[in-house]
């Protein structure tokens, strides 16, 4: 099975034979607040999803409470 040129370049190494590491972004303030709210909601109801926390955080932000 032939390897496409896209996949061939994906595993190339830089000089010295070491792979370059990916740099991660810092979490935004919004993400930290939603995560904090999610943890609080999860303590009250273990079935809560992160999606529910996003919706609730959005409503609180519109009201100016977050």
Buried (B, 14 or more C-beta within 10 A) or exposed (E): EEEEEEEEEEEEEEEEEEEEEEEEEEEEEEEEBBBEBBEEBBEEEEEBEEEBBBEBBEEBEEEEEB
